[in-house]
């Protein structure tokens, strides 16, 4: 069944026999496996260098935006006041520490915690969307390089799907301009409601002996009040508009991805055959480009959730505005979650089909695997991961901080 090419038949046979016996217990054959494991180089375009660059972009661009706003507000003298304690109280709440009362007489930027969070989340939405588009555009080539798409039919199918998806989500200049204008209108409305009845001023207000609060004074001295700091207000609205615009673009992308998944929901794994990729070539069995896309969608979802928590805090003094924000948040978060889970389970199902074909190949009487290939495949079946990730514990570690951050932000804002 296995062709011997090494000239050491008896020794090699004794070495692989235990592994072969394990593989042969897998059950009856279910078909031929097209496998490519001879190339010794891992050539995935989304390797460690590319991932590090993406993580740097996701980190440094939001930090740079926050730094720019700090610089602008500092030059205007509205960056910091020592008596507000809002940022310190927010951090204390995150770490379950006692808070102190506010004696704010004005609201500087570094005391406006909801806006601080949005100054990170808005540029994060832009970067995440651009990286996601880049990942999708190179997905077919990346899967070919990892070895997962070795059949021409699979390559053509994926290429066609991606091209149709890109045509569907690419907007004309007129539609982009209209969407940007609509996003600006939404942000201006949010800005106006925050200035008129934002919860921030309620949390920072203090009362004199006659029980008169200074909420009106705080609103008047808010760092982004357009009456006194028009340029800073414009910067605030512009950054928010960019974030909302790319959140809408990402939402439309997820809708189109959902349409693709729904249209192919009844397709069997054999309709898009993927190849066996040994773990020495790609630790995710060739699926690393797909898991990279899913991780970006997950990070975008966490960013959206945190930004919506900040919006909730701005609008919570008015029920009707809060209801509108909750509806938008639920639609966005639920659709993103369904997208991630649907894609994940589809990937796991196709990965299981690869395992079944590999087991069938090892027990087939006409197997074309060499002895070395047979040993590699059979040994990997003994430690086969049901979920095609490089490290299950590592994946959990990547996911949990986002969930914990979301829980903590929601608890700190909505308590």
VOPAGU-2260 file (C-alpha; in pm, 1 decimal, decimal comma):
REM VOPAGU-2260
SITE   aa  ch    i         X         Y         Z
SITE  UNK   A    0       0,0       0,0       0,0
SITE  UNK   A    1     284,8     237,0      78,8
SITE  UNK   A    2     564,8     271,4    -172,5
SITE  UNK   A    3     910,2     230,0     -19,8
SITE  UNK   A    4    1173,8     474,0    -147,0
SITE  UNK   A    5    1436,5     479,3     123,9
SITE  UNK   A    6    1600,4     141,2      86,0
SITE  UNK   A    7    1542,8      67,3     455,5
SITE  UNK   A    8    1218,0    -121,5     422,6
SITE  UNK   A    9    1225,1    -337,9     731,7
SITE  UNK   A   10    1338,6     -63,8     970,7
SITE  UNK   A   11    1096,0     195,6     832,9
SITE  UNK   A   12     812,1     -56,4     835,4
SITE  UNK   A   13     873,1    -133,8    1202,6
SITE  UNK   A   14     886,1     238,5    1279,0
SITE  UNK   A   15     556,8     339,6    1118,4
SITE  UNK   A   16     351,0      27,3    1193,3
SITE  UNK   A   17     209,3     155,1    1527,6
SITE  UNK   A   18     109,4     484,8    1367,9
SITE  UNK   A   19     -40,4     313,3    1064,1
SITE  UNK   A   20    -249,6      85,4    1283,4
SITE  UNK   A   21    -400,4     388,3    1456,4
SITE  UNK   A   22    -489,5     545,5    1124,5
SITE  UNK   A   23    -648,9     225,7     992,5
SITE  UNK   A   24    -895,8     220,2    1281,9
SITE  UNK   A   25   -1062,5     534,0    1146,2
SITE  UNK   A   26   -1333,1     351,7     951,9
SITE  UNK   A   27   -1421,7     290,7     586,1
SITE  UNK   A   28   -1283,4     508,6     306,4
SITE  UNK   A   29   -1487,4     810,6     205,8
SITE  UNK   A   30   -1290,1     919,7     -98,2
SITE  UNK   A   31    -949,8    1026,8    -226,6
SITE  UNK   A   32    -760,7    1311,4     -61,0
SITE  UNK   A   33    -567,5    1552,7    -278,9
SITE  UNK   A   34    -273,6    1644,6     -60,1
SITE  UNK   A   35      40,4    1852,9    -105,5
SITE  UNK   A   36     293,9    1813,0     172,6
SITE  UNK   A   37     619,2    1791,6     -20,2
SITE  UNK   A   38     713,3    2161,2     -21,6
SITE  UNK   A   39     926,5    2239,2     282,8
SITE  UNK   A   40     857,6    2613,3     301,4
SITE  UNK   A   41     571,4    2795,4     469,7
SITE  UNK   A   42     485,3    3086,3     243,3
SITE  UNK   A   43     165,7    3228,3     393,3
SITE  UNK   A   44     135,5    3602,0     323,6
SITE  UNK   A   45     -14,6    3657,7     667,7
SITE  UNK   A   46     287,6    3536,6     859,8
SITE  UNK   A   47     431,7    3682,9    1180,4
SITE  UNK   A   48     571,5    3998,5    1016,7
SITE  UNK   A   49     239,8    4089,2     853,6
SITE  UNK   A   50      44,1    4017,9    1172,3
SITE  UNK   A   51     281,7    4233,2    1377,4
SITE  UNK   A   52     236,4    4520,1    1132,4
SITE  UNK   A   53    -140,0    4488,7    1154,2
SITE  UNK   A   54    -130,7    4487,2    1533,7
SITE  UNK   A   55      92,7    4793,4    1527,0
SITE  UNK   A   56    -154,0    4974,6    1300,0
SITE  UNK   A   57    -447,1    4876,8    1522,4
SITE  UNK   A   58    -259,7    5009,0    1825,5
SITE  UNK   A   59     -57,1    5307,5    1707,9
SITE  UNK   A   60    -315,9    5486,2    1491,9
SITE  UNK   A   61    -578,0    5509,2    1771,5
SITE  UNK   A   62    -301,8    5613,7    2012,6
SITE  UNK   A   63    -185,0    5880,1    1767,0
SITE  UNK   A   64    -541,5    6010,5    1733,1
SITE  UNK   A   65    -579,3    6030,8    2109,8
SITE  UNK   A   66    -241,4    6204,6    2133,5
SITE  UNK   A   67    -342,7    6456,7    1867,5
SITE  UNK   A   68    -660,7    6547,4    2055,7
SITE  UNK   A   69    -460,2    6577,3    2377,7
SITE  UNK   A   70    -218,6    6812,6    2203,8
SITE  UNK   A   71    -496,6    7027,9    2059,0
SITE  UNK   A   72    -683,8    7052,7    2387,2
SITE  UNK   A   73    -361,4    7121,5    2577,5
SITE  UNK   A   74    -279,2    7409,3    2343,5
SITE  UNK   A   75    -629,9    7546,4    2410,2
SITE  UNK   A   76    -588,9    7505,8    2786,8
SITE  UNK   A   77    -874,6    7252,9    2822,7
SITE  UNK   A   78    -689,8    6923,0    2847,7
SITE  UNK   A   79    -675,9    6869,5    3224,8
SITE  UNK   A   80    -810,4    6996,0    3556,0
SITE  UNK   A   81    -687,4    6842,0    3882,5
SITE  UNK   A   82   -1020,4    6858,6    4068,5
SITE  UNK   A   83   -1249,4    6648,4    3845,5
SITE  UNK   A   84   -1119,5    6297,4    3920,7
SITE  UNK   A   85   -1345,0    6145,0    3650,7
SITE  UNK   A   86   -1068,3    5955,5    3469,8
SITE  UNK   A   87    -918,5    5846,0    3803,5
SITE  UNK   A   88   -1261,7    5733,6    3925,7
SITE  UNK   A   89   -1322,2    5545,1    3602,8
SITE  UNK   A   90    -996,4    5353,6    3642,0
SITE  UNK   A   91   -1072,5    5296,2    4010,8
SITE  UNK   A   92   -1410,5    5151,3    3916,3
SITE  UNK   A   93   -1248,4    4914,7    3666,4
SITE  UNK   A   94   -1022,9    4777,2    3938,8
SITE  UNK   A   95   -1293,8    4771,8    4209,2
SITE  UNK   A   96   -1135,4    5056,7    4405,4
SITE  UNK   A   97   -1323,9    5330,5    4596,0
SITE  UNK   A   98   -1393,0    5656,0    4411,3
SITE  UNK   A   99   -1375,8    6016,9    4528,0
SITE  UNK   A  100   -1618,0    6301,7    4479,6
SITE  UNK   A  101   -1584,9    6554,2    4199,2
SITE  UNK   A  102   -1527,2    6923,5    4254,2
SITE  UNK   A  103   -1518,2    7009,2    3883,8
SITE  UNK   A  104   -1577,9    7366,9    3780,9
SITE  UNK   A  105   -1515,5    7285,2    3413,1
SITE  UNK   A  106   -1493,4    6968,3    3202,5
SITE  UNK   A  107   -1153,9    6920,5    3031,6
SITE  UNK   A  108   -1085,9    6652,3    2771,8
SITE  UNK   A  109    -911,1    6411,0    3010,1
SITE  UNK   A  110   -1217,1    6415,7    3235,6
SITE  UNK   A  111   -1454,5    6331,0    2948,8
SITE  UNK   A  112   -1418,0    5952,9    2966,9
SITE  UNK   A  113   -1685,7    5863,5    2703,6
SITE  UNK   A  114   -1519,9    6089,8    2447,0
SITE  UNK   A  115   -1176,9    5953,1    2536,4
SITE  UNK   A  116   -1301,8    5603,2    2459,3
SITE  UNK   A  117   -1452,4    5718,4    2128,9
SITE  UNK   A  118   -1123,4    5888,2    2036,0
SITE  UNK   A  119    -974,3    5536,5    2040,6
SITE  UNK   A  120   -1269,0    5341,8    1898,2
SITE  UNK   A  121   -1333,7    5567,0    1596,9
SITE  UNK   A  122    -985,9    5540,8    1439,0
SITE  UNK   A  123    -983,3    5174,2    1539,2
SITE  UNK   A  124   -1294,6    5121,9    1324,9
SITE  UNK   A  125   -1117,7    5281,9    1027,7
SITE  UNK   A  126    -801,7    5071,2    1062,7
SITE  UNK   A  127    -991,7    4747,1    1126,9
SITE  UNK   A  128   -1206,1    4799,3     816,3
SITE  UNK   A  129    -905,9    4872,6     593,9
SITE  UNK   A  130    -716,0    4569,6     724,5
SITE  UNK   A  131   -1021,5    4349,4     681,6
SITE  UNK   A  132   -1060,0    4458,0     319,3
SITE  UNK   A  133    -689,2    4387,2     266,0
SITE  UNK   A  134    -724,8    4042,1     420,7
SITE  UNK   A  135   -1026,1    3955,9     206,7
SITE  UNK   A  136    -857,9    4078,7    -111,4
SITE  UNK   A  137    -558,1    3852,3     -48,5
SITE  UNK   A  138    -753,7    3561,3     101,8
SITE  UNK   A  139    -750,7    3339,2    -206,0
SITE  UNK   A  140    -377,2    3384,1    -261,0
SITE  UNK   A  141    -306,5    3330,7     108,2
SITE  UNK   A  142    -501,3    3002,6     113,5
SITE  UNK   A  143    -315,1    2885,9    -195,3
SITE  UNK   A  144      18,2    2962,1     -32,5
SITE  UNK   A  145     -68,7    2776,2     286,1
SITE  UNK   A  146    -166,2    2478,5      69,5
SITE  UNK   A  147    -533,1    2464,3     168,0
SITE  UNK   A  148    -655,6    2539,3    -185,6
SITE  UNK   A  149    -453,9    2307,2    -405,2
SITE  UNK   A  150    -731,8    2225,3    -652,2
SITE  UNK   A  151    -799,0    2468,9    -933,2
SITE  UNK   A  152   -1174,3    2435,6    -888,6
SITE  UNK   A  153   -1153,8    2547,1    -526,0
SITE  UNK   A  154    -930,9    2840,1    -621,8
SITE  UNK   A  155   -1171,1    2954,6    -891,8
SITE  UNK   A  156   -1471,4    2927,9    -658,1
SITE  UNK   A  157   -1310,7    3133,6    -382,4
SITE  UNK   A  158   -1180,2    3390,2    -631,3
SITE  UNK   A  159   -1526,8    3432,5    -783,8
SITE  UNK   A  160   -1693,0    3471,1    -442,6
SITE  UNK   A  161   -1439,7    3733,2    -329,2
SITE  UNK   A  162   -1470,7    3931,1    -652,7
SITE  UNK   A  163   -1850,1    3937,5    -623,1
SITE  UNK   A  164   -1822,3    4039,3    -258,4
SITE  UNK   A  165   -1586,3    4326,1    -338,3
SITE  UNK   A  166   -1811,9    4451,2    -616,1
SITE  UNK   A  167   -2106,6    4443,9    -376,2
SITE  UNK   A  168   -1936,9    4637,3     -96,3
SITE  UNK   A  169   -1749,0    4889,9    -309,9
SITE  UNK   A  170   -1954,8    5209,4    -314,4
SITE  UNK   A  171   -1958,5    5472,7    -584,0
SITE  UNK   A  172   -1812,0    5813,3    -490,4
SITE  UNK   A  173   -2161,8    5961,7    -471,2
SITE  UNK   A  174   -2279,7    5691,4    -230,0
SITE  UNK   A  175   -1967,4    5729,2     -17,4
SITE  UNK   A  176   -2026,4    6102,1       6,4
SITE  UNK   A  177   -2392,3    6046,4      97,2
SITE  UNK   A  178   -2298,2    5792,3     363,0
SITE  UNK   A  179   -2034,0    6025,9     506,8
SITE  UNK   A  180   -2289,4    6308,6     521,2
SITE  UNK   A  181   -2541,1    6080,8     694,6
SITE  UNK   A  182   -2272,0    5974,6     942,7
SITE  UNK   A  183   -2187,6    6338,4    1011,2
SITE  UNK   A  184   -2555,9    6413,2    1074,5
SITE  UNK   A  185   -2576,6    6126,5    1324,8
SITE  UNK   A  186   -2264,5    6244,4    1508,3
SITE  UNK   A  187   -2385,0    6605,8    1517,9
SITE  UNK   A  188   -2714,0    6485,3    1667,3
SITE  UNK   A  189   -2525,0    6280,5    1927,9
SITE  UNK   A  190   -2301,4    6579,3    2003,3
SITE  UNK   A  191   -2602,8    6804,4    2047,6
SITE  UNK   A  192   -2786,8    6561,9    2277,8
SITE  UNK   A  193   -2469,7    6513,3    2482,1
SITE  UNK   A  194   -2426,0    6887,9    2522,8
SITE  UNK   A  195   -2790,9    6938,1    2616,0
SITE  UNK   A  196   -2847,4    6640,3    2846,7
SITE  UNK   A  197   -2530,2    6429,6    2863,9
SITE  UNK   A  198   -2489,7    6204,7    3166,2
SITE  UNK   A  199   -2126,4    6317,8    3197,1
SITE  UNK   A  200   -2233,1    6651,5    3343,8
SITE  UNK   A  201   -2462,6    6477,3    3590,7
SITE  UNK   A  202   -2181,9    6259,3    3723,0
SITE  UNK   A  203   -1940,6    6555,0    3758,7
SITE  UNK   A  204   -2182,1    6808,1    3902,8
SITE  UNK   A  205   -2165,2    6924,6    4261,7
SITE  UNK   A  206   -2413,1    7116,4    4477,6
SITE  UNK   A  207   -2369,0    7420,4    4698,9
SITE  UNK   A  208   -2528,4    7453,2    5044,8
SITE  UNK   A  209   -2853,4    7565,8    4884,1
SITE  UNK   A  210   -2858,4    7241,1    4679,3
SITE  UNK   A  211   -2808,7    7424,9    4350,4
SITE  UNK   A  212   -2593,8    7219,6    4111,2
SITE  UNK   A  213   -2332,0    7351,5    3873,7
SITE  UNK   A  214   -2438,0    7128,9    3578,9
SITE  UNK   A  215   -2510,5    7431,5    3359,7
SITE  UNK   A  216   -2165,8    7572,5    3434,9
SITE  UNK   A  217   -2005,3    7240,3    3344,0
SITE  UNK   A  218   -2187,0    7230,8    3011,3
SITE  UNK   A  219   -2079,5    7583,7    2934,3
SITE  UNK   A  220   -1715,3    7503,3    3015,0
SITE  UNK   A  221   -1707,2    7166,6    2836,6
SITE  UNK   A  222   -1388,6    7134,4    2632,7
SITE  UNK   A  223   -1585,8    7067,3    2310,6
SITE  UNK   A  224   -1856,9    7329,4    2358,1
SITE  UNK   A  225   -1885,7    7492,8    2016,8
SITE  UNK   A  226   -1976,4    7829,9    2169,7
SITE  UNK   A  227   -1624,5    7865,5    2312,0
SITE  UNK   A  228   -1411,9    7605,9    2130,1
SITE  UNK   A  229   -1554,2    7571,1    1781,1
SITE  UNK   A  230   -1240,2    7414,7    1631,7
SITE  UNK   A  231   -1222,9    7147,6    1903,4
SITE  UNK   A  232   -1592,5    7076,8    1853,6
SITE  UNK   A  233   -1530,0    7033,4    1481,6
SITE  UNK   A  234   -1241,3    6795,0    1552,5
SITE  UNK   A  235   -1463,5    6596,2    1789,9
SITE  UNK   A  236   -1741,0    6570,3    1529,7
SITE  UNK   A  237   -1498,8    6481,3    1248,7
SITE  UNK   A  238   -1334,9    6195,2    1441,3
SITE  UNK   A  239   -1677,6    6065,4    1538,6
SITE  UNK   A  240   -1798,3    6091,3    1179,0
SITE  UNK   A  241   -1503,3    5884,9    1054,1
SITE  UNK   A  242   -1578,1    5618,1    1313,3
SITE  UNK   A  243   -1949,1    5601,2    1229,6
SITE  UNK   A  244   -1877,7    5602,0     855,1
SITE  UNK   A  245   -1646,0    5302,7     875,8
SITE  UNK   A  246   -1876,6    5128,3    1120,2
SITE  UNK   A  247   -2148,1    5153,2     852,3
SITE  UNK   A  248   -1905,2    5030,0     585,3
SITE  UNK   A  249   -1805,9    4736,4     803,5
SITE  UNK   A  250   -2170,9    4661,9     877,0
SITE  UNK   A  251   -2250,5    4646,3     505,1
SITE  UNK   A  252   -1951,3    4417,2     454,5
SITE  UNK   A  253   -2080,5    4182,8     725,5
SITE  UNK   A  254   -2426,0    4183,9     568,3
SITE  UNK   A  255   -2281,6    4076,1     232,7
SITE  UNK   A  256   -2070,6    3809,2     400,9
SITE  UNK   A  257   -2384,6    3689,2     574,1
SITE  UNK   A  258   -2563,9    3667,6     240,2
SITE  UNK   A  259   -2283,1    3447,3     105,2
SITE  UNK   A  260   -2293,6    3219,9     409,0
SITE  UNK   A  261   -2674,0    3194,9     397,7
SITE  UNK   A  262   -2676,1    3116,9      24,9
SITE  UNK   A  263   -2428,1    2831,9      78,0
SITE  UNK   A  264   -2568,9    2705,1     407,4
SITE  UNK   A  265   -2680,7    2371,3     256,4
SITE  UNK   A  266   -2360,8    2312,1      60,5
SITE  UNK   A  267   -2160,0    2007,5     159,1
SITE  UNK   A  268   -1789,9    2024,3     238,3
SITE  UNK   A  269   -1712,7    1823,1     -76,1
SITE  UNK   A  270   -1849,4    2104,0    -296,8
SITE  UNK   A  271   -1545,7    2314,0    -200,0
SITE  UNK   A  272   -1274,1    2054,5    -134,6
SITE  UNK   A  273    -980,2    2181,8      65,3
SITE  UNK   A  274    -652,8    1998,4     102,2
SITE  UNK   A  275    -473,5    1850,6     396,9
SITE  UNK   A  276    -197,9    2082,3     519,8
SITE  UNK   A  277      43,6    1936,1     776,7
SITE  UNK   A  278     102,3    2139,2    1091,2
SITE  UNK   A  279     473,0    2178,5    1021,0
SITE  UNK   A  280     368,9    2385,3     722,0
SITE  UNK   A  281      93,5    2582,5     890,7
SITE  UNK   A  282       6,6    2532,5    1257,1
SITE  UNK   A  283    -359,7    2602,0    1178,0
SITE  UNK   A  284    -376,2    2328,0     910,3
SITE  UNK   A  285    -376,2    2596,5     640,0
SITE  UNK   A  286    -664,1    2795,1     792,5
SITE  UNK   A  287    -453,2    3077,8     941,1
SITE  UNK   A  288    -569,9    3337,6     680,0
SITE  UNK   A  289    -933,6    3259,6     766,6
SITE  UNK   A  290    -877,5    3271,1    1142,2
SITE  UNK   A  291    -700,7    3604,4    1088,6
SITE  UNK   A  292   -1011,4    3744,1     919,2
SITE  UNK   A  293   -1234,2    3613,5    1200,2
SITE  UNK   A  294   -1006,2    3769,6    1462,2
SITE  UNK   A  295   -1032,0    4107,9    1288,2
SITE  UNK   A  296   -1411,5    4081,6    1283,6
SITE  UNK   A  297   -1402,6    3989,4    1652,9
SITE  UNK   A  298   -1182,6    4288,5    1737,7
SITE  UNK   A  299   -1413,5    4515,6    1537,6
SITE  UNK   A  300   -1710,4    4379,1    1731,6
SITE  UNK   A  301   -1539,8    4446,6    2065,0
SITE  UNK   A  302   -1452,3    4797,8    1947,9
SITE  UNK   A  303   -1813,8    4858,2    1841,3
SITE  UNK   A  304   -1941,4    4731,5    2174,8
SITE  UNK   A  305   -1710,2    4957,7    2374,9
SITE  UNK   A  306   -1802,4    5258,3    2163,4
SITE  UNK   A  307   -2173,1    5185,0    2214,8
SITE  UNK   A  308   -2119,1    5167,5    2591,3
SITE  UNK   A  309   -1971,7    5518,2    2569,6
SITE  UNK   A  310   -2271,8    5633,3    2363,5
SITE  UNK   A  311   -2509,0    5479,0    2619,5
SITE  UNK   A  312   -2341,1    5682,3    2892,0
SITE  UNK   A  313   -2387,7    6000,8    2691,7
SITE  UNK   A  314   -2757,9    5937,0    2628,0
SITE  UNK   A  315   -2875,6    5759,7    2941,2
SITE  UNK   A  316   -3045,2    6071,5    3086,6
SITE  UNK   A  317   -3308,1    6055,4    2808,8
SITE  UNK   A  318   -3501,1    5735,1    2756,9
SITE  UNK   A  319   -3598,0    5785,4    2393,6
SITE  UNK   A  320   -3244,0    5858,9    2276,6
SITE  UNK   A  321   -3110,2    5564,4    2474,9
SITE  UNK   A  322   -3365,0    5332,8    2312,4
SITE  UNK   A  323   -3244,9    5440,1    1966,2
SITE  UNK   A  324   -2883,3    5370,1    2063,5
SITE  UNK   A  325   -2975,6    5030,3    2210,5
SITE  UNK   A  326   -3152,9    4927,7    1889,4
SITE  UNK   A  327   -2851,2    5018,1    1675,1
SITE  UNK   A  328   -2617,4    4841,0    1916,9
SITE  UNK   A  329   -2820,1    4521,1    1926,2
SITE  UNK   A  330   -2845,4    4504,9    1548,0
SITE  UNK   A  331   -2472,4    4558,3    1506,2
SITE  UNK   A  332   -2354,4    4326,7    1782,9
SITE  UNK   A  333   -2595,7    4044,2    1705,2
SITE  UNK   A  334   -2521,7    4049,2    1332,0
SITE  UNK   A  335   -2145,5    4050,8    1397,2
SITE  UNK   A  336   -2173,3    3765,8    1646,5
SITE  UNK   A  337   -2383,8    3556,6    1408,2
SITE  UNK   A  338   -2130,1    3625,1    1132,4
SITE  UNK   A  339   -1837,9    3509,5    1346,0
SITE  UNK   A  340   -2013,1    3195,0    1472,3
SITE  UNK   A  341   -2147,2    3097,4    1128,2
SITE  UNK   A  342   -1805,2    3135,4     967,2
SITE  UNK   A  343   -1637,9    2949,9    1253,0
SITE  UNK   A  344   -1867,9    2647,7    1238,0
SITE  UNK   A  345   -1842,8    2637,8     857,4
SITE  UNK   A  346   -1462,3    2628,9     890,4
SITE  UNK   A  347   -1478,4    2352,8    1154,1
SITE  UNK   A  348   -1708,4    2145,8     929,9
SITE  UNK   A  349   -1471,9    2170,8     632,9
SITE  UNK   A  350   -1177,1    2088,3     858,0
SITE  UNK   A  351   -1356,9    1773,2     974,0
SITE  UNK   A  352   -1412,3    1673,6     610,1
SITE  UNK   A  353   -1036,1    1703,1     552,1
SITE  UNK   A  354    -973,1    1470,2     845,8
SITE  UNK   A  355   -1218,1    1211,3     710,4
SITE  UNK   A  356   -1059,6    1218,5     364,3
SITE  UNK   A  357    -712,6    1189,3     514,3
SITE  UNK   A  358    -811,2     883,1     716,6
SITE  UNK   A  359    -969,3     731,1     406,6
SITE  UNK   A  360    -650,3     789,5     209,0
SITE  UNK   A  361    -438,1     606,7     464,6
SITE  UNK   A  362    -652,1     293,8     446,9
SITE  UNK   A  363    -708,7     300,4      69,6
SITE  UNK   A  364    -540,9      23,5    -126,8
SITE  UNK   A  365    -434,4     260,8    -406,1
SITE  UNK   A  366    -273,6     525,1    -182,7
SITE  UNK   A  367      -1,2     724,4    -361,7
SITE  UNK   A  368     165,8     852,9     -47,3
SITE  UNK   A  369     532,1     783,8       4,2
SITE  UNK   A  370     649,7     631,5     329,8
SITE  UNK   A  371     758,1     966,6     468,4
SITE  UNK   A  372     426,2    1127,9     379,4
SITE  UNK   A  373     240,8     833,6     526,4
SITE  UNK   A  374     426,0     867,9     856,3
SITE  UNK   A  375     357,2    1242,6     877,2
SITE  UNK   A  376     -13,8    1209,2     797,8
SITE  UNK   A  377     -71,4     911,1    1026,1
SITE  UNK   A  378     112,3    1066,5    1317,4
SITE  UNK   A  379     -80,9    1392,4    1284,5
SITE  UNK   A  380    -411,1    1205,8    1296,1
SITE  UNK   A  381    -323,6    1084,2    1643,7
SITE  UNK   A  382    -313,9    1444,2    1770,5
SITE  UNK   A  383    -562,4    1598,1    1526,3
SITE  UNK   A  384    -724,7    1918,8    1651,6
SITE  UNK   A  385   -1098,1    1941,3    1595,4
SITE  UNK   A  386   -1066,4    2320,1    1577,7
SITE  UNK   A  387    -803,0    2432,9    1323,1
SITE  UNK   A  388    -611,0    2680,1    1536,9
SITE  UNK   A  389    -242,9    2691,0    1619,0
SITE  UNK   A  390    -313,5    2680,5    1992,2
SITE  UNK   A  391    -653,6    2642,8    2154,6
SITE  UNK   A  392    -534,8    2795,8    2481,8
SITE  UNK   A  393    -367,2    3078,3    2289,7
SITE  UNK   A  394    -692,2    3152,3    2105,6
SITE  UNK   A  395    -883,1    3164,2    2434,2
SITE  UNK   A  396    -622,1    3402,8    2573,5
SITE  UNK   A  397    -673,0    3630,1    2270,5
SITE  UNK   A  398   -1052,3    3629,6    2308,4
SITE  UNK   A  399   -1094,5    3663,0    2684,6
SITE  UNK   A  400    -933,6    4009,3    2725,6
SITE  UNK   A  401   -1183,7    4157,1    2481,2
SITE  UNK   A  402   -1478,3    4002,8    2663,4
SITE  UNK   A  403   -1341,3    4111,3    2998,3
SITE  UNK   A  404   -1281,2    4464,7    2872,9
SITE  UNK   A  405   -1636,4    4482,9    2739,6
SITE  UNK   A  406   -1777,4    4361,1    3071,1
SITE  UNK   A  407   -1570,5    4606,9    3272,3
SITE  UNK   A  408   -1654,4    4905,0    3052,7
SITE  UNK   A  409   -2022,4    4819,8    3062,2
SITE  UNK   A  410   -2011,9    4779,8    3439,3
SITE  UNK   A  411   -1824,9    5106,8    3490,4
SITE  UNK   A  412   -2058,4    5307,6    3266,3
SITE  UNK   A  413   -2396,2    5147,8    3326,2
SITE  UNK   A  414   -2387,8    5071,5    3698,2
